[in-house]
Amino acid sequence: MEIGQMNFKVMSILDAGETTKYGHPTPTQVNVKAVEGKSILISGHDLKDSVQPAGADRRDWRERLYPR
């Protein structure tokens, strides 16, 4: 029972942090048609980690995602 209570507390803290930073999620229409080119799918809980890797500028970030 204690583990379940701790899990609930941790999830509440994570939710508060994410909704403070990004707002409450709402249903949104997106384009689901295939398009030519490269893409990356990032789920909500990975968004902050993916936006700007530590110490990287935009050019470095693109080079890491799309190495030549």
mmCIF file of the N, C-alpha and C atoms, coordinates in Angstrom:
data_MODEL
# 
_entry.id   MODEL 
# 
loop_
_atom_site.group_PDB 
_atom_site.id 
_atom_site.type_symbol 
_atom_site.label_atom_id 
_atom_site.label_alt_id 
_atom_site.label_comp_id 
_atom_site.label_asym_id 
_atom_site.label_entity_id 
_atom_site.label_seq_id 
_atom_site.pdbx_PDB_ins_code 
_atom_site.Cartn_x 
_atom_site.Cartn_y 
_atom_site.Cartn_z 
_atom_site.occupancy 
_atom_site.B_iso_or_equiv 
_atom_site.pdbx_formal_charge 
_atom_site.auth_seq_id 
_atom_site.auth_comp_id 
_atom_site.auth_asym_id 
_atom_site.auth_atom_id 
_atom_site.pdbx_PDB_model_num 
ATOM 1   N N  . MET A 1 1  ? 0.819  -1.188 0.000   1.00 0.00 ? 1  MET A N  1 
ATOM 2   C CA . MET A 1 1  ? 0.000  0.000  0.000   1.00 0.00 ? 1  MET A CA 1 
ATOM 3   C C  . MET A 1 1  ? 0.869  1.260  0.000   1.00 0.00 ? 1  MET A C  1 
ATOM 4   N N  . GLU A 1 2  ? 1.974  1.219  0.757   1.00 0.00 ? 2  GLU A N  1 
ATOM 5   C CA . GLU A 1 2  ? 2.854  2.386  0.828   1.00 0.00 ? 2  GLU A CA 1 
ATOM 6   C C  . GLU A 1 2  ? 3.486  2.683  -0.531  1.00 0.00 ? 2  GLU A C  1 
ATOM 7   N N  . ILE A 1 3  ? 3.818  1.638  -1.275  1.00 0.00 ? 3  ILE A N  1 
ATOM 8   C CA . ILE A 1 3  ? 4.418  1.838  -2.597  1.00 0.00 ? 3  ILE A CA 1 
ATOM 9   C C  . ILE A 1 3  ? 3.427  2.535  -3.518  1.00 0.00 ? 3  ILE A C  1 
ATOM 10  N N  . GLY A 1 4  ? 2.175  2.132  -3.483  1.00 0.00 ? 4  GLY A N  1 
ATOM 11  C CA . GLY A 1 4  ? 1.147  2.776  -4.295  1.00 0.00 ? 4  GLY A CA 1 
ATOM 12  C C  . GLY A 1 4  ? 0.964  4.243  -3.929  1.00 0.00 ? 4  GLY A C  1 
ATOM 13  N N  . GLN A 1 5  ? 0.996  4.531  -2.641  1.00 0.00 ? 5  GLN A N  1 
ATOM 14  C CA . GLN A 1 5  ? 0.870  5.922  -2.196  1.00 0.00 ? 5  GLN A CA 1 
ATOM 15  C C  . GLN A 1 5  ? 2.066  6.759  -2.653  1.00 0.00 ? 5  GLN A C  1 
ATOM 16  N N  . MET A 1 6  ? 3.270  6.186  -2.580  1.00 0.00 ? 6  MET A N  1 
ATOM 17  C CA . MET A 1 6  ? 4.467  6.896  -3.028  1.00 0.00 ? 6  MET A CA 1 
ATOM 18  C C  . MET A 1 6  ? 4.410  7.123  -4.535  1.00 0.00 ? 6  MET A C  1 
ATOM 19  N N  . ASN A 1 7  ? 3.958  6.116  -5.277  1.00 0.00 ? 7  ASN A N  1 
ATOM 20  C CA . ASN A 1 7  ? 3.821  6.255  -6.728  1.00 0.00 ? 7  ASN A CA 1 
ATOM 21  C C  . ASN A 1 7  ? 2.853  7.385  -7.063  1.00 0.00 ? 7  ASN A C  1 
ATOM 22  N N  . PHE A 1 8  ? 1.743  7.441  -6.370  1.00 0.00 ? 8  PHE A N  1 
ATOM 23  C CA . PHE A 1 8  ? 0.761  8.503  -6.601  1.00 0.00 ? 8  PHE A CA 1 
ATOM 24  C C  . PHE A 1 8  ? 1.369  9.875  -6.315  1.00 0.00 ? 8  PHE A C  1 
ATOM 25  N N  . LYS A 1 9  ? 2.130  9.984  -5.232  1.00 0.00 ? 9  LYS A N  1 
ATOM 26  C CA . LYS A 1 9  ? 2.760  11.257 -4.871  1.00 0.00 ? 9  LYS A CA 1 
ATOM 27  C C  . LYS A 1 9  ? 3.772  11.679 -5.943  1.00 0.00 ? 9  LYS A C  1 
ATOM 28  N N  . VAL A 1 10 ? 4.599  10.747 -6.400  1.00 0.00 ? 10 VAL A N  1 
ATOM 29  C CA . VAL A 1 10 ? 5.599  11.053 -7.426  1.00 0.00 ? 10 VAL A CA 1 
ATOM 30  C C  . VAL A 1 10 ? 4.927  11.487 -8.721  1.00 0.00 ? 10 VAL A C  1 
ATOM 31  N N  . MET A 1 11 ? 3.883  10.775 -9.143  1.00 0.00 ? 11 MET A N  1 
ATOM 32  C CA . MET A 1 11 ? 3.174  11.141 -10.373 1.00 0.00 ? 11 MET A CA 1 
ATOM 33  C C  . MET A 1 11 ? 2.516  12.515 -10.239 1.00 0.00 ? 11 MET A C  1 
ATOM 34  N N  . SER A 1 12 ? 2.022  12.840 -9.064  1.00 0.00 ? 12 SER A N  1 
ATOM 35  C CA . SER A 1 12 ? 1.433  14.166 -8.835  1.00 0.00 ? 12 SER A CA 1 
ATOM 36  C C  . SER A 1 12 ? 2.481  15.263 -8.965  1.00 0.00 ? 12 SER A C  1 
ATOM 37  N N  . ILE A 1 13 ? 3.675  15.012 -8.444  1.00 0.00 ? 13 ILE A N  1 
ATOM 38  C CA . ILE A 1 13 ? 4.764  15.991 -8.548  1.00 0.00 ? 13 ILE A CA 1 
ATOM 39  C C  . ILE A 1 13 ? 5.180  16.165 -10.004 1.00 0.00 ? 13 ILE A C  1 
ATOM 40  N N  . LEU A 1 14 ? 5.338  15.057 -10.732 1.00 0.00 ? 14 LEU A N  1 
ATOM 41  C CA . LEU A 1 14 ? 5.698  15.135 -12.153 1.00 0.00 ? 14 LEU A CA 1 
ATOM 42  C C  . LEU A 1 14 ? 4.632  15.881 -12.950 1.00 0.00 ? 14 LEU A C  1 
ATOM 43  N N  . ASP A 1 15 ? 3.368  15.575 -12.691 1.00 0.00 ? 15 ASP A N  1 
ATOM 44  C CA . ASP A 1 15 ? 2.277  16.242 -13.399 1.00 0.00 ? 15 ASP A CA 1 
ATOM 45  C C  . ASP A 1 15 ? 2.278  17.741 -13.119 1.00 0.00 ? 15 ASP A C  1 
ATOM 46  N N  . ALA A 1 16 ? 2.476  18.112 -11.873 1.00 0.00 ? 16 ALA A N  1 
ATOM 47  C CA . ALA A 1 16 ? 2.498  19.538 -11.521 1.00 0.00 ? 16 ALA A CA 1 
ATOM 48  C C  . ALA A 1 16 ? 3.632  20.258 -12.241 1.00 0.00 ? 16 ALA A C  1 
ATOM 49  N N  . GLY A 1 17 ? 4.790  19.637 -12.315 1.00 0.00 ? 17 GLY A N  1 
ATOM 50  C CA . GLY A 1 17 ? 5.921  20.253 -13.000 1.00 0.00 ? 17 GLY A CA 1 
ATOM 51  C C  . GLY A 1 17 ? 5.678  20.426 -14.486 1.00 0.00 ? 17 GLY A C  1 
ATOM 52  N N  . GLU A 1 18 ? 5.142  19.395 -15.123 1.00 0.00 ? 18 GLU A N  1 
ATOM 53  C CA . GLU A 1 18 ? 4.908  19.475 -16.568 1.00 0.00 ? 18 GLU A CA 1 
ATOM 54  C C  . GLU A 1 18 ? 3.773  20.427 -16.917 1.00 0.00 ? 18 GLU A C  1 
ATOM 55  N N  . THR A 1 19 ? 2.698  20.421 -16.148 1.00 0.00 ? 19 THR A N  1 
ATOM 56  C CA . THR A 1 19 ? 1.599  21.336 -16.467 1.00 0.00 ? 19 THR A CA 1 
ATOM 57  C C  . THR A 1 19 ? 1.970  22.779 -16.148 1.00 0.00 ? 19 THR A C  1 
ATOM 58  N N  . THR A 1 20 ? 2.854  22.992 -15.177 1.00 0.00 ? 20 THR A N  1 
ATOM 59  C CA . THR A 1 20 ? 3.341  24.348 -14.908 1.00 0.00 ? 20 THR A CA 1 
ATOM 60  C C  . THR A 1 20 ? 4.157  24.850 -16.095 1.00 0.00 ? 20 THR A C  1 
ATOM 61  N N  . LYS A 1 21 ? 4.990  23.994 -16.653 1.00 0.00 ? 21 LYS A N  1 
ATOM 62  C CA . LYS A 1 21 ? 5.871  24.389 -17.763 1.00 0.00 ? 21 LYS A CA 1 
ATOM 63  C C  . LYS A 1 21 ? 5.117  24.471 -19.092 1.00 0.00 ? 21 LYS A C  1 
ATOM 64  N N  . TYR A 1 22 ? 4.281  23.477 -19.400 1.00 0.00 ? 22 TYR A N  1 
ATOM 65  C CA . TYR A 1 22 ? 3.670  23.362 -20.727 1.00 0.00 ? 22 TYR A CA 1 
ATOM 66  C C  . TYR A 1 22 ? 2.161  23.571 -20.753 1.00 0.00 ? 22 TYR A C  1 
ATOM 67  N N  . GLY A 1 23 ? 1.519  23.719 -19.604 1.00 0.00 ? 23 GLY A N  1 
ATOM 68  C CA . GLY A 1 23 ? 0.068  23.861 -19.562 1.00 0.00 ? 23 GLY A CA 1 
ATOM 69  C C  . GLY A 1 23 ? -0.611 22.496 -19.567 1.00 0.00 ? 23 GLY A C  1 
ATOM 70  N N  . HIS A 1 24 ? -1.917 22.501 -19.439 1.00 0.00 ? 24 HIS A N  1 
ATOM 71  C CA . HIS A 1 24 ? -2.673 21.250 -19.426 1.00 0.00 ? 24 HIS A CA 1 
ATOM 72  C C  . HIS A 1 24 ? -2.862 20.757 -20.856 1.00 0.00 ? 24 HIS A C  1 
ATOM 73  N N  . PRO A 1 25 ? -2.659 19.464 -21.091 1.00 0.00 ? 25 PRO A N  1 
ATOM 74  C CA . PRO A 1 25 ? -2.812 18.941 -22.446 1.00 0.00 ? 25 PRO A CA 1 
ATOM 75  C C  . PRO A 1 25 ? -4.257 19.044 -22.928 1.00 0.00 ? 25 PRO A C  1 
ATOM 76  N N  . THR A 1 26 ? -4.410 19.331 -24.200 1.00 0.00 ? 26 THR A N  1 
ATOM 77  C CA . THR A 1 26 ? -5.734 19.393 -24.814 1.00 0.00 ? 26 THR A CA 1 
ATOM 78  C C  . THR A 1 26 ? -5.692 18.635 -26.132 1.00 0.00 ? 26 THR A C  1 
ATOM 79  N N  . PRO A 1 27 ? -6.808 18.031 -26.538 1.00 0.00 ? 27 PRO A N  1 
ATOM 80  C CA . PRO A 1 27 ? -6.844 17.355 -27.832 1.00 0.00 ? 27 PRO A CA 1 
ATOM 81  C C  . PRO A 1 27 ? -6.537 18.350 -28.954 1.00 0.00 ? 27 PRO A C  1 
ATOM 82  N N  . THR A 1 28 ? -5.709 17.947 -29.884 1.00 0.00 ? 28 THR A N  1 
ATOM 83  C CA . THR A 1 28 ? -5.279 18.819 -30.971 1.00 0.00 ? 28 THR A CA 1 
ATOM 84  C C  . THR A 1 28 ? -5.262 18.034 -32.271 1.00 0.00 ? 28 THR A C  1 
ATOM 85  N N  . GLN A 1 29 ? -5.750 18.642 -33.337 1.00 0.00 ? 29 GLN A N  1 
ATOM 86  C CA . GLN A 1 29 ? -5.684 17.986 -34.640 1.00 0.00 ? 29 GLN A CA 1 
ATOM 87  C C  . GLN A 1 29 ? -4.269 18.086 -35.181 1.00 0.00 ? 29 GLN A C  1 
ATOM 88  N N  . VAL A 1 30 ? -3.796 16.992 -35.741 1.00 0.00 ? 30 VAL A N  1 
ATOM 89  C CA . VAL A 1 30 ? -2.470 16.977 -36.357 1.00 0.00 ? 30 VAL A CA 1 
ATOM 90  C C  . VAL A 1 30 ? -2.559 16.325 -37.727 1.00 0.00 ? 30 VAL A C  1 
ATOM 91  N N  . ASN A 1 31 ? -1.610 16.651 -38.587 1.00 0.00 ? 31 ASN A N  1 
ATOM 92  C CA . ASN A 1 31 ? -1.528 16.045 -39.904 1.00 0.00 ? 31 ASN A CA 1 
ATOM 93  C C  . ASN A 1 31 ? -0.965 14.634 -39.749 1.00 0.00 ? 31 ASN A C  1 
ATOM 94  N N  . VAL A 1 32 ? -1.684 13.630 -40.212 1.00 0.00 ? 32 VAL A N  1 
ATOM 95  C CA . VAL A 1 32 ? -1.213 12.254 -40.103 1.00 0.00 ? 32 VAL A CA 1 
ATOM 96  C C  . VAL A 1 32 ? -0.819 11.676 -41.461 1.00 0.00 ? 32 VAL A C  1 
ATOM 97  N N  . LYS A 1 33 ? -0.766 12.521 -42.484 1.00 0.00 ? 33 LYS A N  1 
ATOM 98  C CA . LYS A 1 33 ? -0.360 12.065 -43.807 1.00 0.00 ? 33 LYS A CA 1 
ATOM 99  C C  . LYS A 1 33 ? 1.155  11.923 -43.854 1.00 0.00 ? 33 LYS A C  1 
ATOM 100 N N  . ALA A 1 34 ? 1.598  10.908 -44.569 1.00 0.00 ? 34 ALA A N  1 
ATOM 101 C CA . ALA A 1 34 ? 3.037  10.706 -44.740 1.00 0.00 ? 34 ALA A CA 1 
ATOM 102 C C  . ALA A 1 34 ? 3.610  11.815 -45.613 1.00 0.00 ? 34 ALA A C  1 
ATOM 103 N N  . VAL A 1 35 ? 4.752  12.322 -45.221 1.00 0.00 ? 35 VAL A N  1 
ATOM 104 C CA . VAL A 1 35 ? 5.453  13.329 -46.013 1.00 0.00 ? 35 VAL A CA 1 
ATOM 105 C C  . VAL A 1 35 ? 6.893  12.860 -46.210 1.00 0.00 ? 35 VAL A C  1 
ATOM 106 N N  . GLU A 1 36 ? 7.477  13.267 -47.311 1.00 0.00 ? 36 GLU A N  1 
ATOM 107 C CA . GLU A 1 36 ? 8.838  12.861 -47.611 1.00 0.00 ? 36 GLU A CA 1 
ATOM 108 C C  . GLU A 1 36 ? 9.815  13.579 -46.688 1.00 0.00 ? 36 GLU A C  1 
ATOM 109 N N  . GLY A 1 37 ? 10.828 12.880 -46.261 1.00 0.00 ? 37 GLY A N  1 
ATOM 110 C CA . GLY A 1 37 ? 11.859 13.482 -45.421 1.00 0.00 ? 37 GLY A CA 1 
ATOM 111 C C  . GLY A 1 37 ? 11.975 12.778 -44.082 1.00 0.00 ? 37 GLY A C  1 
ATOM 112 N N  . LYS A 1 38 ? 12.848 13.313 -43.255 1.00 0.00 ? 38 LYS A N  1 
ATOM 113 C CA . LYS A 1 38 ? 13.110 12.722 -41.948 1.00 0.00 ? 38 LYS A CA 1 
ATOM 114 C C  . LYS A 1 38 ? 12.208 13.357 -40.897 1.00 0.00 ? 38 LYS A C  1 
ATOM 115 N N  . SER A 1 39 ? 11.939 12.600 -39.849 1.00 0.00 ? 39 SER A N  1 
ATOM 116 C CA . SER A 1 39 ? 11.150 13.145 -38.751 1.00 0.00 ? 39 SER A CA 1 
ATOM 117 C C  . SER A 1 39 ? 11.503 12.421 -37.462 1.00 0.00 ? 39 SER A C  1 
ATOM 118 N N  . ILE A 1 40 ? 11.112 13.027 -36.375 1.00 0.00 ? 40 ILE A N  1 
ATOM 119 C CA . ILE A 1 40 ? 11.332 12.442 -35.058 1.00 0.00 ? 40 ILE A CA 1 
ATOM 120 C C  . ILE A 1 40 ? 10.035 12.582 -34.282 1.00 0.00 ? 40 ILE A C  1 
ATOM 121 N N  . LEU A 1 41 ? 9.596  11.502 -33.662 1.00 0.00 ? 41 LEU A N  1 
ATOM 122 C CA . LEU A 1 41 ? 8.403  11.535 -32.827 1.00 0.00 ? 41 LEU A CA 1 
ATOM 123 C C  . LEU A 1 41 ? 8.839  11.639 -31.373 1.00 0.00 ? 41 LEU A C  1 
ATOM 124 N N  . ILE A 1 42 ? 8.376  12.672 -30.704 1.00 0.00 ? 42 ILE A N  1 
ATOM 125 C CA . ILE A 1 42 ? 8.739  12.894 -29.311 1.00 0.00 ? 42 ILE A CA 1 
ATOM 126 C C  . ILE A 1 42 ? 7.465  12.910 -28.490 1.00 0.00 ? 42 ILE A C  1 
ATOM 127 N N  . SER A 1 43 ? 7.390  12.008 -27.511 1.00 0.00 ? 43 SER A N  1 
ATOM 128 C CA . SER A 1 43 ? 6.213  11.998 -26.652 1.00 0.00 ? 43 SER A CA 1 
ATOM 129 C C  . SER A 1 43 ? 6.345  13.103 -25.609 1.00 0.00 ? 43 SER A C  1 
ATOM 130 N N  . GLY A 1 44 ? 5.246  13.442 -24.986 1.00 0.00 ? 44 GLY A N  1 
ATOM 131 C CA . GLY A 1 44 ? 5.219  14.571 -24.066 1.00 0.00 ? 44 GLY A CA 1 
ATOM 132 C C  . GLY A 1 44 ? 6.234  14.507 -22.945 1.00 0.00 ? 44 GLY A C  1 
ATOM 133 N N  . HIS A 1 45 ? 6.433  13.325 -22.348 1.00 0.00 ? 45 HIS A N  1 
ATOM 134 C CA . HIS A 1 45 ? 7.347  13.271 -21.209 1.00 0.00 ? 45 HIS A CA 1 
ATOM 135 C C  . HIS A 1 45 ? 8.806  13.419 -21.617 1.00 0.00 ? 45 HIS A C  1 
ATOM 136 N N  . ASP A 1 46 ? 9.126  13.309 -22.919 1.00 0.00 ? 46 ASP A N  1 
ATOM 137 C CA . ASP A 1 46 ? 10.498 13.498 -23.393 1.00 0.00 ? 46 ASP A CA 1 
ATOM 138 C C  . ASP A 1 46 ? 10.732 14.885 -23.973 1.00 0.00 ? 46 ASP A C  1 
ATOM 139 N N  . LEU A 1 47 ? 9.709  15.702 -24.040 1.00 0.00 ? 47 LEU A N  1 
ATOM 140 C CA . LEU A 1 47 ? 9.808  16.978 -24.741 1.00 0.00 ? 47 LEU A CA 1 
ATOM 141 C C  . LEU A 1 47 ? 10.917 17.871 -24.194 1.00 0.00 ? 47 LEU A C  1 
ATOM 142 N N  . LYS A 1 48 ? 10.952 18.084 -22.909 1.00 0.00 ? 48 LYS A N  1 
ATOM 143 C CA . LYS A 1 48 ? 11.952 18.996 -22.336 1.00 0.00 ? 48 LYS A CA 1 
ATOM 144 C C  . LYS A 1 48 ? 13.362 18.506 -22.615 1.00 0.00 ? 48 LYS A C  1 
ATOM 145 N N  . ASP A 1 49 ? 13.607 17.201 -22.493 1.00 0.00 ? 49 ASP A N  1 
ATOM 146 C CA . ASP A 1 49 ? 14.936 16.659 -22.752 1.00 0.00 ? 49 ASP A CA 1 
ATOM 147 C C  . ASP A 1 49 ? 15.331 16.812 -24.212 1.00 0.00 ? 49 ASP A C  1 
ATOM 148 N N  . SER A 1 50 ? 14.372 16.838 -25.094 1.00 0.00 ? 50 SER A N  1 
ATOM 149 C CA . SER A 1 50 ? 14.648 16.867 -26.523 1.00 0.00 ? 50 SER A CA 1 
ATOM 150 C C  . SER A 1 50 ? 14.747 18.271 -27.095 1.00 0.00 ? 50 SER A C  1 
ATOM 151 N N  . VAL A 1 51 ? 14.188 19.248 -26.428 1.00 0.00 ? 51 VAL A N  1 
ATOM 152 C CA . VAL A 1 51 ? 14.156 20.608 -26.966 1.00 0.00 ? 51 VAL A CA 1 
ATOM 153 C C  . VAL A 1 51 ? 15.557 21.177 -27.110 1.00 0.00 ? 51 VAL A C  1 
ATOM 154 N N  . GLN A 1 52 ? 16.364 21.095 -26.096 1.00 0.00 ? 52 GLN A N  1 
ATOM 155 C CA . GLN A 1 52 ? 17.709 21.662 -26.155 1.00 0.00 ? 52 GLN A CA 1 
ATOM 156 C C  . GLN A 1 52 ? 18.644 20.828 -25.284 1.00 0.00 ? 52 GLN A C  1 
ATOM 157 N N  . PRO A 1 53 ? 19.408 19.918 -25.886 1.00 0.00 ? 53 PRO A N  1 
ATOM 158 C CA . PRO A 1 53 ? 20.372 19.153 -25.092 1.00 0.00 ? 53 PRO A CA 1 
ATOM 159 C C  . PRO A 1 53 ? 21.354 20.097 -24.383 1.00 0.00 ? 53 PRO A C  1 
ATOM 160 N N  . ALA A 1 54 ? 21.802 19.712 -23.219 1.00 0.00 ? 54 ALA A N  1 
ATOM 161 C CA . ALA A 1 54 ? 22.671 20.573 -22.407 1.00 0.00 ? 54 ALA A CA 1 
ATOM 162 C C  . ALA A 1 54 ? 23.918 20.988 -23.174 1.00 0.00 ? 54 ALA A C  1 
ATOM 163 N N  . GLY A 1 55 ? 24.170 22.286 -23.196 1.00 0.00 ? 55 GLY A N  1 
ATOM 164 C CA . GLY A 1 55 ? 25.375 22.814 -23.805 1.00 0.00 ? 55 GLY A CA 1 
ATOM 165 C C  . GLY A 1 55 ? 25.391 22.825 -25.321 1.00 0.00 ? 55 GLY A C  1 
ATOM 166 N N  . ALA A 1 56 ? 24.297 22.530 -25.968 1.00 0.00 ? 56 ALA A N  1 
ATOM 167 C CA . ALA A 1 56 ? 24.274 22.472 -27.429 1.00 0.00 ? 56 ALA A CA 1 
ATOM 168 C C  . ALA A 1 56 ? 23.531 23.668 -27.997 1.00 0.00 ? 56 ALA A C  1 
ATOM 169 N N  . ASP A 1 57 ? 24.078 24.243 -29.061 1.00 0.00 ? 57 ASP A N  1 
ATOM 170 C CA . ASP A 1 57 ? 23.309 25.272 -29.757 1.00 0.00 ? 57 ASP A CA 1 
ATOM 171 C C  . ASP A 1 57 ? 22.478 24.582 -30.838 1.00 0.00 ? 57 ASP A C  1 
ATOM 172 N N  . ARG A 1 58 ? 21.653 25.338 -31.545 1.00 0.00 ? 58 ARG A N  1 
ATOM 173 C CA . ARG A 1 58 ? 20.744 24.730 -32.524 1.00 0.00 ? 58 ARG A CA 1 
ATOM 174 C C  . ARG A 1 58 ? 21.490 23.944 -33.598 1.00 0.00 ? 58 ARG A C  1 
ATOM 175 N N  . ARG A 1 59 ? 22.614 24.464 -34.074 1.00 0.00 ? 59 ARG A N  1 
ATOM 176 C CA . ARG A 1 59 ? 23.342 23.772 -35.129 1.00 0.00 ? 59 ARG A CA 1 
ATOM 177 C C  . ARG A 1 59 ? 23.859 22.427 -34.621 1.00 0.00 ? 59 ARG A C  1 
ATOM 178 N N  . ASP A 1 60 ? 24.440 22.415 -33.421 1.00 0.00 ? 60 ASP A N  1 
ATOM 179 C CA . ASP A 1 60 ? 24.926 21.162 -32.844 1.00 0.00 ? 60 ASP A CA 1 
ATOM 180 C C  . ASP A 1 60 ? 23.793 20.167 -32.682 1.00 0.00 ? 60 ASP A C  1 
ATOM 181 N N  . TRP A 1 61 ? 22.632 20.658 -32.243 1.00 0.00 ? 61 TRP A N  1 
ATOM 182 C CA . TRP A 1 61 ? 21.470 19.803 -32.021 1.00 0.00 ? 61 TRP A CA 1 
ATOM 183 C C  . TRP A 1 61 ? 21.040 19.139 -33.318 1.00 0.00 ? 61 TRP A C  1 
ATOM 184 N N  . ARG A 1 62 ? 20.954 19.917 -34.404 1.00 0.00 ? 62 ARG A N  1 
ATOM 185 C CA . ARG A 1 62 ? 20.567 19.352 -35.702 1.00 0.00 ? 62 ARG A CA 1 
ATOM 186 C C  . ARG A 1 62 ? 21.587 18.343 -36.189 1.00 0.00 ? 62 ARG A C  1 
ATOM 187 N N  . GLU A 1 63 ? 22.868 18.612 -35.979 1.00 0.00 ? 63 GLU A N  1 
ATOM 188 C CA . GLU A 1 63 ? 23.902 17.684 -36.429 1.00 0.00 ? 63 GLU A CA 1 
ATOM 189 C C  . GLU A 1 63 ? 23.832 16.370 -35.667 1.00 0.00 ? 63 GLU A C  1 
ATOM 190 N N  . ARG A 1 64 ? 23.435 16.407 -34.412 1.00 0.00 ? 64 ARG A N  1 
ATOM 191 C CA . ARG A 1 64 ? 23.290 15.165 -33.649 1.00 0.00 ? 64 ARG A CA 1 
ATOM 192 C C  . ARG A 1 64 ? 22.080 14.366 -34.113 1.00 0.00 ? 64 ARG A C  1 
ATOM 193 N N  . LEU A 1 65 ? 21.012 15.067 -34.463 1.00 0.00 ? 65 LEU A N  1 
ATOM 194 C CA . LEU A 1 65 ? 19.804 14.372 -34.899 1.00 0.00 ? 65 LEU A CA 1 
ATOM 195 C C  . LEU A 1 65 ? 19.927 13.839 -36.318 1.00 0.00 ? 65 LEU A C  1 
ATOM 196 N N  . TYR A 1 66 ? 20.608 14.591 -37.184 1.00 0.00 ? 66 TYR A N  1 
ATOM 197 C CA . TYR A 1 66 ? 20.737 14.213 -38.591 1.00 0.00 ? 66 TYR A CA 1 
ATOM 198 C C  . TYR A 1 66 ? 22.209 14.133 -38.983 1.00 0.00 ? 66 TYR A C  1 
ATOM 199 N N  . PRO A 1 67 ? 22.953 13.149 -38.462 1.00 0.00 ? 67 PRO A N  1 
ATOM 200 C CA . PRO A 1 67 ? 24.374 13.068 -38.828 1.00 0.00 ? 67 PRO A CA 1 
ATOM 201 C C  . PRO A 1 67 ? 24.529 12.799 -40.319 1.00 0.00 ? 67 PRO A C  1 
ATOM 202 N N  . ARG A 1 68 ? 25.590 13.316 -40.873 1.00 0.00 ? 68 ARG A N  1 
ATOM 203 C CA . ARG A 1 68 ? 25.830 13.129 -42.322 1.00 0.00 ? 68 ARG A CA 1 
ATOM 204 C C  . ARG A 1 68 ? 26.733 11.971 -42.586 1.00 0.00 ? 68 ARG A C  1 
# 
